[in-house]
Amino acid sequence: MASSKTGNKTEKKVTDMDRIIPQIKILRKMSEGVDNVKNIKQYQIHELAAYLGGDEGETQRSLYILEGHKFVTPHPAGDFTSKTWQITEGGLLAAKSLANQGRLF
């Protein structure tokens, strides 16, 4: 995160990378050891938040963004208040594509 100082107050500016990196990490975590949608694992939001080192609210925000791209889905499907999420076939393809690109950052 970039920061700037205004008077006595330091403001943190959230960059695009600050928003994208947690999404990539979530896809990587959810795709670990998964070769097809038949053996996907479901994750609790608190598990993903602990993995990211952030809070559940930010993790949920990243999940909503990923869901908009059809990379993840809540369980049960359509229940956006659910604390349980899983990767989709599209998410697996995206994660594999990212893995084939080499190191992004």
Secondary structure, 3 states (H helix, E strand, C coil): CEEEEECCEEEEECCHHHHHHHHHHHHHHHHCCCCCHHHCCEEEHHHHHHHHCCCHHHHHHHHHHHHHCCCEEECCCCCCCCCEEEECHHHHHHHHHHHHCCCCC
